[in-house]
Amino acid sequence: MGKTGKKEKKGRGAEKTAAKMEKKVSRRARKEEEDLEALIAHFQTLDAKKTQIVETPCSPPSPRLNASLSAHPEKDELILFGGEYFNGQKTFLYNELYTYNIRKDAWAKVEIPNPPPPRCAHQAVVVPQCGGQLWIFGGEFASPNGEQFYHYKDLWVLHLATKTWEQVRSPGGPSGRSGHRMVAWKRQLILFGGFHESTRDYIYYNDVYAFNLDTFTWSKLSPSGTGPTPRSGCQMSVTPQGGIVIYGGYSKQRVKKDVDKGTQHADMFLLKFEEGREGKWLWTRINPSGAKPTPRSGFSVAMAPNHQALLFGGVCDEEEEESLEGDFLSDLHFYDSTKHRWFAGQLKGPKSEKRKRRRGMKVEPEGANKPESEGASAQAPLEVVREVVAEDGTVVTIKQLLPAPGPVGQPQSDEDDSPEEAGGPVVEPCPRSNAMLAVKHGRLYLYGGMFEAGDRQVTLSDLYCLDLHKMEEWTVLVEADPETQEWLEESDSEASSAGEGSEGGEEEEEEEEEEDGEPQHPLVMPGEQFADYLPRTEQYWVSLAQDGAGPDAKEKKVLKVAQAMAKAFFEDSA
């Protein structure tokens, strides 16, 4: 009895500590979020000028990570929304909407009036009703210098049949956050975890919310049992039995002043609705057998055929007090909840001549594409090194460990399913984290993400496809384009102001450039400080803010918006 009481008191103490930390983070974040709200309002003012739906065929989207990639429930189509890009000096956030037509292998940019403002690390869930709906919650916006953050707590739905955005306003939902996870469960959206970060503080969550798709209402769940510790970026999937699995994720805590320690979680939990007890949920820790993924963060997830959860890539951080080294991964893992088992996704490689001959398929002349070997029937994996030369001349080396070609004496057919096959080693995506995954008709599609080469972040825009039924080899649909690789060092600030927006053709950058030209914002003089720039140009920014806010806006609010816009432009021009 006494022990139980102590445990309950300890639990309540932890809850109080968490509540105090959340209030502390909230107070410190409020000021910087107010500044960013003004910048977000500026973007929304630009978006409000659009009154028509415009769908334009286009080249593949620019490099990005932490976007969402979703499969259309009724069409052979993938939907890409949002994301971020960092060029070494400036952070770009997107609210662009792209579609990829799988049959035609064609991209289109879809401009729809009144979209959600730019964001990354949000969650997107597709449900089939009413011709298909794409639900989006939360995410993160950052200042151009990447030092201030705004975490959204808004809920949006894209009606796929009518191509219209709608913001759903419902009280009682989760606090602002990014890195959370969300799944469709019956007629509800279930949301777990995430984090909120300000300039000096951060907090991770392990709370659970449900949004009812019939009543459009939020409710906070209070499961019994011991659940996961607070974290973001975990795997969250629904099992065929109706449970919800949580695996892994990342969190950090402050060990001393200005020193944080990160944790890459590798534990697993089952959240289950308790039958017969209305509204009651239960957490249970589970320990599946099989080949478990190594601890990592930044991995990507999707639902494979047969309700298997799929995990790809990520980064394993080796964290020292003063440095952080990352080992990027490109492996595949599957979790089968029916068998309660993990297994590694091993590719079989291209089909051999012998098997194809049985099917009556044409075979290449003897000796064609034969790997040179002295009678070995099995070869070791190959390490393939590719060098990508960026526009600025930087050479980025990408190493890939690839399965060996087929056994000696079994030449490959020129009628294989893969258009990329030419008798060489199998092509695979390079190791990466924070990529986007989607599954359609049993095929896995992988887009973008990032890896690090020394001090440089390489953001990707390639697109790969893998048939999950055959598990033979990856197909390249869009290759990595060196022309999209821009990296500006600290000393390149002059080139930054001239080159921003030149890479990728993003909508926000184009619109900002248009705004810079018509009307022309007051230029920052060489060596001028913001304390001098603001008084000199304040009247202009107040006038611009007044136009965007409308005649009924309060003077104090207009002034705050004007100052935030001026600061954003000043930092952009620095």
C-alpha positions as CSV (number, residue, x, y, z in Angstrom):
1,M,0.0,0.0,0.0
2,G,2.8,2.4,1.0
3,K,4.8,1.5,-2.1
4,T,1.8,2.1,-4.4
5,G,1.3,5.5,-2.8
6,K,4.9,6.5,-3.3
7,K,4.7,5.5,-7.0
8,E,1.6,7.5,-7.4
9,K,3.2,10.5,-5.8
10,K,6.3,10.1,-7.9
11,G,4.1,10.0,-11.0
12,R,2.3,13.1,-10.0
13,G,5.6,14.8,-9.3
14,A,6.9,14.0,-12.8
15,E,3.6,15.3,-14.3
16,K,4.1,18.6,-12.3
17,T,7.7,18.9,-13.5
18,A,6.6,18.4,-17.1
19,A,3.8,20.9,-16.7
20,K,6.3,23.5,-15.3
21,M,8.7,22.9,-18.1
22,E,6.0,23.3,-20.7
23,K,5.0,26.6,-19.2
24,K,8.6,27.7,-19.1
25,V,9.1,26.8,-22.8
26,S,5.8,28.4,-23.6
27,R,6.7,31.8,-22.0
28,R,10.1,31.9,-23.7
29,A,8.8,30.8,-27.1
30,R,5.8,33.2,-27.1
31,K,7.9,36.3,-28.0
32,E,9.7,34.7,-30.9
33,E,6.6,33.0,-32.1
34,E,4.8,36.4,-32.2
35,D,7.5,37.7,-34.5
36,L,7.2,34.7,-36.8
37,E,3.4,34.9,-36.8
38,A,3.8,38.2,-38.6
39,L,6.0,36.6,-41.2
40,I,3.6,33.7,-41.6
41,A,0.7,36.2,-42.0
42,H,2.7,37.9,-44.8
43,F,3.0,34.6,-46.7
44,Q,-0.8,34.0,-46.2
45,T,-1.5,37.5,-47.5
46,L,0.4,36.5,-50.7
47,D,-1.5,33.2,-50.9
48,A,-4.8,35.0,-50.5
49,K,-4.3,36.7,-53.8
50,K,-4.8,33.4,-55.6
51,T,-8.4,32.8,-56.5
52,Q,-8.2,29.9,-59.0
53,I,-7.0,26.4,-59.0
54,V,-4.0,26.1,-61.4
55,E,-2.4,22.8,-62.2
56,T,0.8,23.1,-64.2
57,P,3.0,20.2,-65.5
58,C,6.5,20.7,-64.1
59,S,9.9,19.2,-63.6
60,P,10.5,17.2,-60.4
61,P,10.3,19.2,-57.2
62,S,13.4,20.8,-55.8
63,P,15.5,19.1,-53.0
64,R,13.8,18.9,-49.7
65,L,13.3,16.9,-46.5
66,N,10.7,16.6,-43.8
67,A,7.9,17.0,-46.3
68,S,4.9,14.5,-46.6
69,L,4.4,12.1,-49.4
70,S,1.0,10.4,-49.6
71,A,-0.7,8.0,-51.9
72,H,-4.0,9.1,-53.4
73,P,-6.7,6.6,-52.3
74,E,-8.5,6.5,-55.8
75,K,-5.9,7.6,-58.4
76,D,-2.5,6.3,-59.4
77,E,-1.0,9.4,-57.9
78,L,1.3,10.6,-55.1
79,I,0.9,13.9,-53.3
80,L,3.9,15.8,-52.0
81,F,3.3,18.8,-49.6
82,G,5.6,21.1,-47.7
83,G,9.2,20.4,-46.5
84,E,12.4,22.4,-45.9
85,Y,15.7,23.1,-47.5
86,F,18.9,24.6,-46.1
87,N,21.7,25.9,-48.3
88,G,24.3,26.6,-45.6
89,Q,23.0,30.1,-44.8
90,K,19.3,30.3,-45.2
91,T,16.4,28.0,-44.4
92,F,13.5,27.7,-46.9
93,L,10.1,26.4,-45.8
94,Y,7.5,25.3,-48.4
95,N,3.8,25.0,-48.7
96,E,3.8,23.8,-52.3
97,L,1.6,21.0,-53.4
98,Y,2.8,18.6,-56.1
99,T,1.3,15.5,-57.6
100,Y,3.2,12.6,-59.3
101,N,1.3,10.6,-61.9
102,I,2.6,7.1,-61.5
103,R,1.4,5.8,-64.9
104,K,2.6,8.8,-66.9
105,D,5.8,9.3,-64.8
106,A,4.9,13.0,-64.7
107,W,4.9,15.8,-62.0
108,A,2.4,18.6,-61.7
109,K,2.4,21.6,-59.4
110,V,-1.1,22.3,-58.0
111,E,-1.9,25.8,-56.8
112,I,-5.0,25.9,-54.7
113,P,-6.3,29.1,-53.0
114,N,-5.8,29.6,-49.2
115,P,-3.4,26.7,-48.5
116,P,-1.8,26.0,-45.1
117,P,1.2,28.3,-44.5
118,P,4.8,26.9,-45.2
119,R,5.9,24.1,-42.9
120,C,8.0,21.0,-42.4
121,A,7.9,18.0,-40.0
122,H,4.1,18.0,-40.0
123,Q,2.0,14.8,-40.4
124,A,-0.3,14.0,-43.3
125,V,-2.9,11.2,-43.3
126,V,-5.1,10.1,-46.2
127,V,-8.6,8.8,-45.7
128,P,-10.9,7.5,-48.5
129,Q,-14.2,9.2,-47.7
130,C,-15.7,11.8,-50.0
131,G,-13.4,11.1,-52.9
132,G,-10.3,11.2,-50.6
133,Q,-9.1,13.6,-48.0
134,L,-5.6,14.6,-47.0
135,W,-5.5,15.6,-43.3
136,I,-2.5,17.7,-42.1
137,F,-1.7,18.6,-38.5
138,G,1.1,20.8,-37.0
139,G,4.6,21.1,-38.2
140,E,7.3,23.7,-37.9
141,F,8.2,27.1,-39.4
142,A,11.7,28.6,-39.0
143,S,13.1,32.1,-39.5
144,P,15.4,32.4,-42.6
145,N,18.5,32.3,-40.3
146,G,17.2,29.1,-38.7
147,E,17.4,30.5,-35.2
148,Q,13.7,31.1,-34.4
149,F,10.9,28.5,-34.6
150,Y,7.2,28.5,-34.7
151,H,5.3,25.3,-34.1
152,Y,1.8,25.0,-35.6
153,K,-1.2,23.5,-33.8
154,D,-3.6,23.9,-36.8
155,L,-5.6,21.2,-38.6
156,W,-6.2,21.2,-42.3
157,V,-8.0,19.0,-44.8
158,L,-7.4,18.9,-48.5
159,H,-10.5,17.7,-50.3
160,L,-9.0,15.7,-53.2
161,A,-12.2,15.5,-55.3
162,T,-12.7,19.2,-55.4
163,K,-9.1,20.4,-54.8
164,T,-10.0,22.7,-52.0
165,W,-8.2,23.4,-48.7
166,E,-10.2,23.8,-45.5
167,Q,-8.9,24.7,-42.1
168,V,-10.8,22.8,-39.4
169,R,-11.0,24.8,-36.2
170,S,-11.8,22.6,-33.2
171,P,-10.8,23.3,-29.5
172,G,-9.1,21.0,-27.2
173,G,-6.5,19.7,-29.6
174,P,-2.7,19.1,-29.1
175,S,-0.4,22.0,-28.4
176,G,1.9,23.3,-31.2
177,R,4.5,20.7,-32.2
178,S,6.5,19.1,-34.9
179,G,8.0,15.6,-35.3
180,H,4.8,14.0,-34.0
181,R,3.1,11.0,-35.6
182,M,-0.5,10.5,-36.7
183,V,-2.4,7.6,-38.1
184,A,-6.0,6.9,-39.2
185,W,-7.7,4.5,-36.9
186,K,-11.3,3.5,-37.7
187,R,-13.1,6.9,-38.0
188,Q,-10.5,8.8,-36.0
189,L,-7.0,10.3,-36.4
190,I,-4.8,9.3,-33.5
191,L,-1.8,11.6,-32.7
192,F,1.2,10.8,-30.5
193,G,4.3,12.7,-29.3
194,G,6.4,15.3,-31.0
195,F,8.4,18.2,-29.6
196,H,8.3,22.0,-29.3
197,E,11.5,24.1,-29.5
198,S,12.4,27.7,-28.9
199,T,15.7,29.4,-29.1
200,R,16.8,28.3,-25.6
201,D,14.4,25.5,-24.5
202,Y,12.7,22.5,-25.8
203,I,10.1,19.9,-24.6
204,Y,9.2,16.5,-25.9
205,Y,5.8,15.0,-25.6
206,N,4.3,11.5,-25.1
207,D,0.6,12.5,-25.0
208,V,-2.1,10.9,-27.2
209,Y,-5.0,12.7,-28.9
210,A,-7.9,11.5,-31.0
211,F,-9.7,13.6,-33.7
212,N,-13.2,12.2,-34.6
213,L,-13.8,12.5,-38.3
214,D,-17.6,12.4,-37.9
215,T,-18.0,15.1,-35.2
216,F,-14.8,17.1,-36.0
217,T,-13.9,17.1,-32.3
218,W,-10.6,16.5,-30.4
219,S,-10.3,14.4,-27.2
220,K,-7.2,13.7,-25.1
221,L,-6.7,10.1,-24.4
222,S,-5.4,8.9,-21.0
223,P,-4.3,5.3,-21.5
224,S,-3.6,3.1,-18.6
225,G,-0.3,1.1,-18.3
226,T,3.3,2.3,-18.8
227,G,3.7,4.0,-22.2
228,P,6.6,5.4,-24.2
229,T,8.7,8.2,-22.7
230,P,8.4,11.6,-24.5
231,R,9.9,11.5,-28.0
232,S,9.5,12.6,-31.6
233,G,10.1,11.0,-35.0
234,C,9.0,7.5,-34.0
235,Q,7.3,4.8,-36.0
236,M,3.5,4.7,-35.6
237,S,1.4,2.1,-37.4
238,V,-1.9,0.4,-37.1
239,T,-2.0,-3.4,-36.8
240,P,-4.6,-5.7,-38.5
241,Q,-5.8,-6.5,-35.0
242,G,-6.7,-2.8,-34.4
243,G,-3.8,-1.9,-32.1
244,I,-1.3,0.9,-32.6
245,V,2.4,0.2,-32.5
246,I,5.0,2.8,-31.5
247,Y,8.7,2.1,-32.1
248,G,11.8,4.1,-31.5
249,G,12.1,7.8,-31.9
250,Y,14.4,10.5,-30.6
251,S,14.5,12.8,-27.6
252,K,17.1,14.9,-25.8
253,Q,17.6,16.3,-22.4
254,R,19.9,19.0,-20.9
255,V,22.6,17.4,-18.8
256,K,24.3,20.7,-17.9
257,K,24.3,24.3,-19.0
258,D,24.4,24.5,-22.8
259,V,25.0,20.7,-23.1
260,D,22.3,18.4,-24.4
261,K,22.3,14.6,-24.6
262,G,20.3,12.9,-27.3
263,T,18.6,9.5,-27.0
264,Q,17.8,7.2,-29.9
265,H,15.1,5.1,-28.6
266,A,14.7,1.4,-29.6
267,D,11.8,0.3,-27.4
268,M,8.4,-0.7,-28.7
269,F,4.9,-0.3,-27.4
270,L,1.3,-1.4,-28.2
271,L,-1.6,1.0,-27.7
272,K,-4.8,-1.0,-27.6
273,F,-8.4,0.0,-27.2
274,E,-9.9,-2.1,-24.4
275,E,-13.0,-3.8,-25.5
276,G,-16.0,-3.5,-23.2
277,R,-14.6,-0.4,-21.5
278,E,-15.8,2.5,-23.6
279,G,-13.1,5.1,-24.2
280,K,-10.4,3.2,-22.4
281,W,-7.0,2.6,-23.9
282,L,-4.1,0.5,-22.6
283,W,-0.3,0.8,-23.2
284,T,1.7,-2.4,-23.2
285,R,5.5,-2.7,-23.8
286,I,6.3,-5.4,-26.4
287,N,9.5,-7.1,-27.5
288,P,9.2,-8.7,-30.9
289,S,11.7,-11.3,-32.1
290,G,13.7,-11.2,-35.3
291,A,16.2,-8.8,-36.9
292,K,15.5,-5.6,-35.2
293,P,16.7,-2.3,-36.6
294,T,19.7,-0.8,-35.0
295,P,19.0,2.4,-32.9
296,R,18.6,5.4,-35.1
297,S,16.8,8.7,-35.7
298,G,15.4,10.3,-38.8
299,F,14.1,7.1,-40.3
300,S,11.1,7.0,-42.6
301,V,8.1,4.8,-42.3
302,A,5.2,3.5,-44.5
303,M,2.7,0.7,-44.5
304,A,3.7,-2.2,-46.7
305,P,1.3,-4.9,-48.1
306,N,-0.2,-7.3,-45.6
307,H,-0.3,-4.6,-43.0
308,Q,3.4,-4.8,-42.4
309,A,5.1,-1.6,-41.1
310,L,8.2,-0.6,-43.2
311,L,11.2,1.3,-41.9
312,F,13.9,2.8,-44.2
313,G,17.2,4.5,-43.5
314,G,17.9,7.1,-40.9
315,V,21.0,8.2,-39.1
316,C,22.9,6.6,-36.1
317,D,24.4,9.5,-34.2
318,E,27.7,9.1,-32.3
319,E,27.3,11.9,-29.8
320,E,30.2,13.5,-27.9
321,E,29.9,16.5,-25.6
322,E,31.4,18.8,-28.2
323,S,30.6,17.1,-31.5
324,L,28.1,14.9,-33.3
325,E,29.0,12.4,-36.0
326,G,26.3,10.7,-38.0
327,D,26.4,7.3,-39.8
328,F,23.6,7.5,-42.4
329,L,21.7,4.3,-43.4
330,S,19.8,2.9,-46.4
331,D,18.5,-0.4,-45.0
332,L,15.0,-1.7,-45.0
333,H,13.2,-3.4,-42.1
334,F,9.7,-4.8,-41.8
335,Y,7.6,-5.4,-38.7
336,D,5.0,-8.1,-39.0
337,S,2.5,-7.6,-36.2
338,T,0.8,-10.9,-36.9
339,K,4.0,-12.9,-36.4
340,H,5.2,-10.4,-33.8
341,R,8.5,-10.3,-35.6
342,W,11.0,-7.9,-37.3
343,F,12.9,-9.0,-40.4
344,A,15.4,-7.3,-42.7
345,G,14.3,-6.4,-46.2
346,Q,16.8,-8.3,-48.4
347,L,16.7,-7.6,-52.1
348,K,16.9,-10.7,-54.4
349,G,18.5,-8.9,-57.3
350,P,17.6,-9.2,-61.0
351,K,16.1,-12.5,-62.2
352,S,18.6,-15.0,-63.6
353,E,18.6,-16.3,-67.2
354,K,17.6,-19.8,-66.1
355,R,14.4,-18.7,-64.5
356,K,13.5,-16.5,-67.4
357,R,14.1,-19.2,-69.9
358,R,11.5,-21.3,-68.2
359,R,9.0,-18.5,-68.8
360,G,10.0,-18.4,-72.5
361,M,11.7,-15.0,-72.3
362,K,14.3,-13.9,-74.7
363,V,17.9,-14.2,-73.4
364,E,20.9,-12.1,-74.4
365,P,23.8,-13.8,-76.4
366,E,26.0,-16.0,-74.3
367,G,28.6,-14.1,-72.4
368,A,26.8,-10.7,-72.5
369,N,27.1,-8.7,-69.3
370,K,28.9,-11.6,-67.6
371,P,30.8,-10.5,-64.5
372,E,34.4,-11.6,-64.6
373,S,35.1,-14.2,-62.0
374,E,37.1,-17.4,-61.6
375,G,34.3,-19.9,-61.0
376,A,32.9,-18.4,-57.8
377,S,29.1,-18.9,-57.6
378,A,28.6,-16.1,-55.1
379,Q,30.3,-12.8,-54.9
380,A,30.8,-10.4,-52.0
381,P,28.8,-7.1,-52.0
382,L,30.3,-4.3,-54.0
383,E,31.2,-0.9,-52.7
384,V,30.3,1.7,-55.4
385,V,31.6,5.2,-55.1
386,R,29.9,8.1,-56.9
387,E,31.2,11.6,-57.0
388,V,28.6,14.4,-57.5
389,V,29.9,17.8,-58.5
390,A,27.7,20.6,-57.2
391,E,27.2,23.9,-59.0
392,D,29.7,25.6,-56.8
393,G,32.4,23.1,-57.7
394,T,32.2,21.1,-54.4
395,V,32.7,17.4,-54.9
396,V,30.5,15.2,-52.7
397,T,31.4,11.5,-52.5
398,I,28.5,9.1,-52.1
399,K,29.4,5.5,-51.0
400,Q,26.9,2.7,-51.5
401,L,27.2,-1.0,-50.5
402,L,25.3,-2.9,-53.2
403,P,24.4,-6.6,-53.5
404,A,26.6,-8.5,-55.9
405,P,25.5,-9.2,-59.5
406,G,23.8,-12.5,-60.3
407,P,25.8,-15.8,-60.2
408,V,28.4,-16.4,-62.9
409,G,27.1,-18.1,-66.0
410,Q,23.6,-16.6,-65.8
411,P,23.5,-13.6,-68.1
412,Q,20.6,-11.2,-67.7
413,S,17.7,-10.8,-70.1
414,D,17.1,-7.6,-72.0
415,E,13.4,-7.9,-71.2
416,D,13.6,-7.6,-67.5
417,D,11.0,-5.7,-65.6
418,S,13.4,-3.0,-64.6
419,P,14.2,-0.4,-67.2
420,E,17.5,0.4,-65.5
421,E,19.0,-3.0,-65.7
422,A,22.0,-3.3,-67.9
423,G,24.0,-6.1,-66.3
424,G,25.8,-4.0,-63.7
425,P,25.4,-3.9,-60.0
426,V,21.9,-3.2,-58.6
427,V,21.2,0.5,-58.0
428,E,20.0,1.5,-54.5
429,P,19.2,4.9,-52.9
430,C,22.2,6.4,-51.1
431,P,22.1,6.4,-47.3
432,R,19.9,9.2,-46.0
433,S,17.6,10.5,-43.2
434,N,14.3,12.4,-43.2
435,A,13.2,11.0,-46.6
436,M,9.6,10.7,-47.7
437,L,8.0,7.3,-48.3
438,A,4.6,6.2,-49.8
439,V,3.2,2.9,-50.9
440,K,0.9,2.5,-53.9
441,H,-0.2,-0.9,-55.5
442,G,2.5,-2.7,-53.6
443,R,5.3,-0.4,-54.7
444,L,7.4,1.7,-52.4
445,Y,8.2,5.2,-53.5
446,L,11.1,7.1,-51.9
447,Y,11.7,10.8,-52.4
448,G,14.4,13.2,-51.2
449,G,15.9,13.4,-47.7
450,M,19.4,14.4,-46.7
451,F,22.8,13.2,-45.7
452,E,26.0,15.0,-44.5
453,A,29.3,15.2,-46.1
454,G,31.7,16.8,-43.7
455,D,30.3,20.1,-42.6
456,R,28.0,20.2,-45.6
457,Q,24.3,19.1,-45.7
458,V,23.3,17.5,-49.0
459,T,19.6,17.7,-49.6
460,L,18.2,15.2,-52.2
461,S,15.5,15.4,-54.9
462,D,15.8,11.9,-56.3
463,L,12.9,9.4,-56.6
464,Y,13.1,5.6,-56.4
465,C,10.6,2.8,-56.6
466,L,10.8,-0.8,-55.2
467,D,8.2,-3.6,-55.9
468,L,7.6,-4.9,-52.4
469,H,6.0,-8.1,-53.7
470,K,9.1,-9.1,-55.8
471,M,11.8,-7.4,-53.6
472,E,14.2,-7.6,-56.6
473,E,15.8,-4.2,-57.1
474,W,15.2,-0.5,-56.9
475,T,14.2,1.5,-60.0
476,V,15.4,5.1,-60.4
477,L,12.6,7.3,-61.5
478,V,14.4,10.7,-60.9
479,E,18.1,10.8,-60.5
480,A,19.9,13.2,-58.2
481,D,20.7,16.4,-60.0
482,P,24.0,18.0,-59.2
483,E,22.6,21.4,-60.5
484,T,20.2,21.5,-57.6
485,Q,23.0,21.2,-55.0
486,E,23.7,24.7,-53.7
487,W,25.9,25.2,-50.6
488,L,26.9,28.6,-49.3
489,E,29.6,29.0,-46.7
490,E,29.6,31.7,-44.1
491,S,31.9,33.8,-46.3
492,D,29.5,33.6,-49.2
493,S,27.0,36.0,-47.7
494,E,27.3,38.4,-50.7
495,A,26.6,35.5,-53.1
496,S,23.7,34.5,-50.9
497,S,21.6,37.6,-51.3
498,A,22.2,37.4,-55.1
499,G,21.6,33.7,-55.4
500,E,18.7,33.0,-53.1
501,G,15.7,31.6,-54.9
502,S,17.7,30.6,-57.9
503,E,17.8,27.0,-57.0
504,G,14.6,25.0,-57.3
505,G,12.0,27.6,-58.4
506,E,10.1,27.5,-55.1
507,E,6.9,29.4,-55.0
508,E,7.7,31.4,-51.8
509,E,11.0,32.5,-53.2
510,E,9.5,33.6,-56.5
511,E,6.8,35.5,-54.8
512,E,9.3,37.2,-52.4
513,E,11.3,38.3,-55.5
514,E,8.2,39.6,-57.1
515,E,7.4,41.5,-53.9
516,D,11.0,42.8,-53.8
517,G,10.5,44.2,-57.3
518,E,7.0,45.5,-57.1
519,P,7.0,47.3,-54.8
520,Q,10.8,47.6,-54.2
521,H,11.5,47.2,-50.4
522,P,14.0,49.8,-49.0
523,L,17.5,48.4,-49.5
524,V,19.9,47.7,-46.6
525,M,22.9,50.0,-46.8
526,P,26.4,48.5,-46.6
527,G,27.4,48.0,-42.9
528,E,24.0,49.2,-41.7
529,Q,22.7,47.8,-38.4
530,F,19.0,46.9,-37.9
531,A,18.8,49.5,-35.1
532,D,19.5,52.1,-37.8
533,Y,17.6,50.4,-40.7
534,L,14.3,50.2,-38.8
535,P,13.8,53.9,-38.0
536,R,14.8,54.9,-41.5
537,T,12.3,52.6,-43.2
538,E,9.6,52.0,-40.5
539,Q,6.9,54.2,-42.2
540,Y,7.2,52.0,-45.4
541,W,6.8,48.7,-43.4
542,V,3.9,50.1,-41.4
543,S,2.1,51.0,-44.6
544,L,2.8,47.6,-46.1
545,A,1.6,45.9,-42.9
546,Q,-1.6,48.0,-42.8
547,D,-2.4,47.0,-46.4
548,G,-2.1,43.3,-45.4
549,A,-3.9,43.6,-42.1
550,G,-6.9,45.6,-43.3
551,P,-8.4,48.8,-42.0
552,D,-9.8,47.3,-38.7
553,A,-6.4,46.1,-37.5
554,K,-5.2,47.6,-34.2
555,E,-2.3,50.0,-34.4
556,K,-0.1,48.0,-32.0
557,K,-0.6,44.8,-34.0
558,V,0.2,46.5,-37.3
559,L,3.4,48.0,-35.8
560,K,4.5,44.5,-34.6
561,V,3.8,43.0,-38.0
562,A,5.7,45.8,-39.7
563,Q,8.7,45.4,-37.4
564,A,8.8,41.6,-38.0
565,M,8.6,42.1,-41.8
566,A,11.4,44.6,-41.7
567,K,13.5,42.3,-39.6
568,A,12.9,39.3,-41.9
569,F,13.9,41.4,-44.9
570,F,16.9,42.8,-43.1
571,E,18.2,39.3,-42.2
572,D,17.5,38.1,-45.7
573,S,19.6,40.9,-47.1
574,A,22.5,40.6,-44.7
